Amino acid sequence: MDLAASKDSNNGPFSNAADLEELVDENTILVQRTLRSGQTISYHGNVVILGDVNPGAEIAATGNVIVMGALRGVVHAGAGGDENAIVLAFKLQPTQLRISDHITRPPDNEIIKIDHPEMARIRDGVVTIEAFQTCAERQVKP
């Protein structure tokens, strides 16, 4: 099932996925449910998911991708070539992660237990994954 959403200047926001509760505001789409295997979101802008992204589900966005849950599917942020795009998730375990034209995937057979939100971004031409810090956490100096 394709759950693509886009914004048309003549018709305003629209979606061909009646079963998703979506809110489109400017260049950000809010999807208020879990994406299951076979479901795809493709959007020109930022994508925010309030739920999980299960294995077999895919997200592609020209901007940032934020998942307020577990990200275990395929994600592509900065799909239009934006190397400043980020991927943020409460539990970042994608089967494949892309930012712009940089592609990475988790190591085979490696079990990693993460108990904090993580952010993926491009640094010095390489996809890096780091713990997400709030503004307050960044201001505190050890």
Backbone as CSV, one residue per row, in Angstrom:
resi,resn,N_x,N_y,N_z,CA_x,CA_y,CA_z,C_x,C_y,C_z
1,MET,0.840,-1.164,0.000,0.000,0.000,0.000,0.890,1.233,0.000
2,ASP,0.644,2.151,-0.904,1.423,3.372,-0.981,0.702,4.453,-0.202
3,LEU,1.372,5.018,0.776,0.788,6.062,1.597,1.485,7.379,1.311
4,ALA,1.638,7.682,0.031,2.337,8.899,-0.360,1.463,10.109,-0.076
5,ALA,2.092,11.189,0.281,1.394,12.446,0.504,2.219,13.540,-0.136
6,SER,1.556,14.531,-0.650,2.284,15.644,-1.231,1.443,16.901,-1.105
7,LYS,2.018,18.017,-1.510,1.317,19.282,-1.433,1.255,19.881,-2.829
8,ASP,0.066,20.200,-3.257,-0.157,20.770,-4.574,-0.586,22.220,-4.384
9,SER,0.035,23.148,-5.099,-0.242,24.564,-4.873,-1.676,24.947,-5.227
10,ASN,-2.321,24.232,-6.145,-3.686,24.560,-6.528,-4.725,23.914,-5.627
11,ASN,-4.468,22.722,-5.172,-5.457,21.980,-4.406,-5.180,21.953,-2.917
12,GLY,-4.092,22.533,-2.458,-3.731,22.457,-1.050,-3.206,21.081,-0.721
13,PRO,-3.132,20.764,0.566,-2.604,19.459,0.949,-3.557,18.334,0.575
14,PHE,-2.995,17.215,0.172,-3.836,16.052,-0.095,-3.049,14.786,0.146
15,SER,-3.767,13.680,0.286,-3.151,12.377,0.504,-4.018,11.346,-0.172
16,ASN,-3.393,10.293,-0.717,-4.184,9.214,-1.284,-4.366,8.094,-0.273
17,ALA,-4.086,8.353,1.001,-4.186,7.338,2.050,-5.252,7.748,3.047
18,ALA,-6.472,7.317,2.817,-7.581,7.706,3.678,-7.471,7.121,5.073
19,ASP,-6.742,6.012,5.226,-6.663,5.373,6.537,-5.625,6.002,7.459
20,LEU,-4.817,6.935,6.959,-3.846,7.630,7.818,-4.440,8.948,8.274
21,GLU,-4.214,9.263,9.543,-4.577,10.586,10.028,-3.357,11.459,9.806
22,GLU,-3.459,12.391,8.869,-2.310,13.210,8.512,-2.672,14.683,8.601
23,LEU,-1.736,15.451,9.032,-1.883,16.886,9.098,-0.732,17.482,8.309
24,VAL,-1.041,18.253,7.290,-0.001,18.871,6.485,0.011,20.358,6.805
25,ASP,1.159,20.874,7.182,1.308,22.284,7.504,2.611,22.762,6.888
26,GLU,2.512,23.657,5.926,3.679,24.124,5.200,4.425,22.942,4.594
27,ASN,5.660,22.700,5.029,6.448,21.618,4.451,6.678,20.479,5.423
28,THR,5.756,20.276,6.349,5.873,19.178,7.306,4.576,18.392,7.328
29,ILE,4.708,17.064,7.320,3.536,16.203,7.428,3.636,15.440,8.743
30,LEU,2.512,15.365,9.451,2.435,14.648,10.717,1.584,13.406,10.498
31,VAL,2.169,12.235,10.721,1.466,10.965,10.545,1.240,10.386,11.934
32,GLN,-0.014,10.242,12.314,-0.358,9.842,13.673,-0.725,8.367,13.759
33,ARG,0.194,7.509,13.357,0.002,6.066,13.481,1.272,5.331,13.114
34,THR,1.319,4.067,13.449,2.453,3.206,13.123,2.399,2.823,11.651
35,LEU,3.562,2.814,10.998,3.654,2.351,9.615,4.013,0.878,9.627
36,ARG,3.258,0.097,8.892,3.457,-1.345,8.853,4.186,-1.745,7.567
37,SER,4.649,-2.986,7.525,5.353,-3.508,6.358,4.535,-3.272,5.095
38,GLY,5.195,-2.766,4.059,4.534,-2.506,2.786,4.010,-1.089,2.644
39,GLN,3.931,-0.335,3.726,3.451,1.041,3.658,4.622,1.984,3.393
40,THR,4.352,3.022,2.602,5.386,3.973,2.193,4.883,5.396,2.360
41,ILE,5.724,6.248,2.898,5.463,7.691,2.941,6.541,8.347,2.092
42,SER,6.126,9.178,1.150,7.056,9.939,0.332,6.557,11.375,0.341
43,TYR,7.407,12.320,0.779,6.929,13.689,0.965,8.020,14.704,0.638
44,HIS,7.611,15.794,0.015,8.512,16.905,-0.288,8.498,17.845,0.917
45,GLY,9.384,17.582,1.863,9.449,18.347,3.101,9.843,17.432,4.241
46,ASN,9.451,17.807,5.458,9.768,17.034,6.657,8.654,16.040,6.966
47,VAL,9.017,14.907,7.577,8.038,13.897,7.982,8.210,13.635,9.474
48,VAL,7.091,13.713,10.216,7.068,13.379,11.640,6.085,12.233,11.819
49,ILE,6.549,11.136,12.407,5.713,9.957,12.647,5.467,9.848,14.149
50,LEU,4.195,9.832,14.560,3.833,9.585,15.956,3.461,8.117,16.063
51,GLY,4.460,7.277,16.165,4.280,5.831,16.188,5.576,5.184,15.743
52,ASP,5.502,3.900,15.465,6.677,3.150,15.024,6.717,3.051,13.503
53,VAL,7.883,2.726,12.980,8.061,2.389,11.567,8.600,0.963,11.564
54,ASN,7.735,0.021,11.223,8.085,-1.398,11.292,8.950,-1.834,10.113
55,PRO,9.672,-2.956,10.254,10.450,-3.481,9.129,9.547,-3.676,7.911
56,GLY,10.047,-3.287,6.748,9.270,-3.388,5.515,8.541,-2.108,5.163
57,ALA,8.435,-1.158,6.104,7.849,0.156,5.827,8.965,1.091,5.378
58,GLU,8.602,2.109,4.586,9.605,3.031,4.053,9.147,4.475,4.181
59,ILE,10.110,5.356,4.471,9.865,6.795,4.509,10.916,7.462,3.637
60,ALA,10.475,8.361,2.764,11.389,9.187,1.975,10.925,10.630,2.115
61,ALA,11.845,11.527,2.444,11.521,12.937,2.621,12.666,13.781,2.088
62,THR,12.331,14.919,1.497,13.388,15.820,1.054,13.989,16.573,2.235
63,GLY,13.270,16.603,3.360,13.754,17.254,4.576,14.121,16.243,5.639
64,ASN,13.822,16.580,6.886,14.138,15.743,8.040,13.078,14.671,8.253
65,VAL,13.461,13.600,8.961,12.518,12.557,9.367,12.650,12.390,10.877
66,ILE,11.517,12.539,11.580,11.485,12.373,13.029,10.459,11.302,13.350
67,VAL,10.882,10.285,14.107,9.993,9.185,14.480,9.877,9.170,15.996
68,MET,8.673,9.413,16.487,8.406,9.396,17.926,8.029,7.973,18.311
69,GLY,8.981,7.078,18.126,8.798,5.656,18.369,10.022,4.925,17.847
70,ALA,9.840,3.648,17.529,10.941,2.826,17.013,10.983,2.912,15.492
71,LEU,12.162,3.161,14.950,12.376,3.190,13.501,13.121,1.925,13.117
72,ARG,12.380,0.958,12.537,12.975,-0.324,12.157,12.831,-0.604,10.659
73,GLY,12.312,0.349,9.904,12.160,0.187,8.465,13.260,0.913,7.710
74,VAL,12.958,1.298,6.475,13.897,2.021,5.610,13.560,3.506,5.677
75,VAL,14.582,4.348,5.824,14.364,5.789,5.900,15.350,6.508,4.985
76,HIS,14.846,7.540,4.287,15.684,8.363,3.414,15.329,9.827,3.676
77,ALA,16.182,10.527,4.404,16.024,11.962,4.642,16.910,12.709,3.649
78,GLY,16.536,13.943,3.338,17.330,14.721,2.389,17.315,14.116,1.002
79,ALA,16.185,13.518,0.623,16.086,12.791,-0.645,16.364,13.667,-1.865
80,GLY,16.243,14.966,-1.728,16.545,15.860,-2.837,17.997,16.309,-2.869
81,GLY,18.839,15.710,-2.019,20.255,16.059,-1.996,20.666,16.920,-0.813
82,ASP,19.774,17.113,0.161,20.073,17.944,1.332,20.923,17.183,2.347
83,GLU,22.210,17.494,2.406,23.111,16.829,3.355,22.969,17.364,4.774
84,ASN,22.162,18.400,4.973,21.904,18.926,6.315,20.691,18.275,6.967
85,ALA,20.019,17.398,6.256,18.850,16.709,6.809,19.289,15.755,7.916
86,ILE,18.360,15.479,8.840,18.641,14.558,9.942,17.558,13.491,10.020
87,VAL,17.883,12.400,10.704,16.911,11.375,11.075,16.996,11.258,12.585
88,LEU,15.858,11.401,13.252,15.801,11.329,14.709,14.729,10.324,15.093
89,ALA,15.033,9.439,16.040,14.048,8.456,16.499,14.292,8.115,17.954
90,PHE,13.195,7.770,18.648,13.334,7.310,20.034,14.157,6.032,20.081
91,LYS,13.970,5.173,19.076,14.735,3.924,18.977,15.151,3.791,17.513
92,LEU,16.405,4.072,17.219,16.912,4.121,15.846,17.537,2.780,15.477
93,GLN,16.761,1.936,14.787,17.223,0.612,14.355,16.772,0.335,12.921
94,PRO,17.073,1.225,11.971,16.574,1.035,10.606,17.258,-0.128,9.892
95,THR,16.522,-0.728,8.952,17.147,-1.749,8.112,18.072,-1.084,7.104
96,GLN,17.741,0.155,6.715,18.619,0.967,5.869,18.350,2.426,6.185
97,LEU,19.404,3.228,6.259,19.280,4.652,6.540,20.038,5.417,5.473
98,ARG,19.351,6.388,4.858,19.979,7.236,3.843,19.783,8.694,4.218
99,ILE,20.813,9.466,4.027,20.717,10.918,4.103,21.375,11.434,2.841
100,SER,20.601,12.172,2.043,21.053,12.621,0.733,21.468,11.393,-0.077
101,ASP,22.712,11.326,-0.540,23.148,10.148,-1.304,24.047,9.223,-0.485
102,HIS,24.077,9.413,0.838,24.860,8.561,1.743,23.961,7.449,2.285
103,ILE,24.425,6.211,2.196,23.632,5.051,2.608,24.384,4.257,3.666
104,THR,23.649,3.811,4.685,24.236,2.951,5.705,23.185,1.953,6.183
105,ARG,23.638,0.919,6.819,22.742,-0.073,7.420,23.429,-0.629,8.653
106,PRO,22.663,-1.261,9.550,23.291,-1.786,10.769,24.173,-2.990,10.469
107,PRO,25.146,-3.253,11.331,25.993,-4.442,11.148,25.166,-5.718,11.271
108,ASP,25.567,-6.763,10.546,24.876,-8.048,10.618,25.070,-8.683,11.986
109,ASN,24.003,-9.289,12.489,24.032,-10.086,13.725,24.590,-9.360,14.939
110,GLU,24.528,-8.058,14.953,25.004,-7.316,16.120,23.801,-6.790,16.887
111,ILE,23.697,-7.152,18.154,22.592,-6.704,18.991,23.072,-5.505,19.800
112,ILE,22.395,-4.391,19.594,22.747,-3.167,20.295,21.515,-2.707,21.062
113,LYS,21.653,-2.534,22.360,20.540,-2.072,23.175,20.724,-0.581,23.441
114,ILE,19.813,0.207,22.918,19.849,1.653,23.076,18.623,2.064,23.882
115,ASP,18.820,2.892,24.899,17.695,3.314,25.728,17.495,4.830,25.717
116,HIS,17.940,5.473,24.641,17.773,6.915,24.526,17.569,7.279,23.053
117,PRO,16.942,8.433,22.784,16.766,8.862,21.394,18.116,9.087,20.718
118,GLU,18.159,8.790,19.412,19.386,8.992,18.640,19.090,9.805,17.389
119,MET,20.138,10.460,16.897,20.030,11.273,15.700,21.127,10.874,14.723
120,ALA,20.744,10.723,13.468,21.708,10.450,12.402,21.826,11.706,11.547
121,ARG,23.051,12.027,11.170,23.301,13.165,10.290,24.634,12.972,9.590
122,ILE,24.908,13.834,8.624,26.168,13.779,7.885,27.176,14.690,8.583
123,ARG,28.342,14.116,8.887,29.462,14.897,9.430,30.706,14.510,8.651
124,ASP,31.359,15.482,8.080,32.576,15.245,7.295,32.355,14.183,6.223
125,GLY,31.196,14.217,5.579,30.903,13.308,4.482,30.526,11.896,4.878
126,VAL,30.278,11.654,6.176,29.961,10.313,6.668,28.697,10.377,7.525
127,VAL,27.839,9.359,7.414,26.666,9.277,8.280,27.134,8.945,9.691
128,THR,26.774,9.795,10.644,27.106,9.541,12.045,25.818,9.412,12.843
129,ILE,25.864,8.583,13.870,24.719,8.401,14.759,25.182,8.747,16.159
130,GLU,24.423,9.608,16.814,24.800,10.053,18.150,23.565,10.184,19.028
131,ALA,23.771,10.179,20.323,22.668,10.376,21.261,22.081,11.763,21.032
132,PHE,20.762,11.849,21.045,20.101,13.141,20.902,20.152,13.868,22.233
133,GLN,20.527,15.127,22.190,20.568,15.943,23.399,19.595,17.098,23.262
134,THR,18.846,17.355,24.328,17.954,18.502,24.338,18.783,19.771,24.454
135,CYS,18.163,20.916,24.237,18.871,22.193,24.375,19.441,22.342,25.775
136,ALA,18.672,21.949,26.793,19.145,22.059,28.181,20.367,21.171,28.409
137,GLU,20.364,19.969,27.850,21.503,19.056,28.013,22.753,19.589,27.318
138,ARG,22.582,20.255,26.180,23.735,20.803,25.460,24.348,21.984,26.195
139,GLN,23.535,22.720,26.963,24.037,23.893,27.672,24.783,23.536,28.945
140,VAL,24.514,22.362,29.511,25.192,21.927,30.731,26.568,21.410,30.355
141,LYS,27.597,21.964,30.973,28.966,21.535,30.669,29.499,20.741,31.847
142,PRO,30.006,19.525,31.588,30.504,18.683,32.682,31.749,19.242,33.338
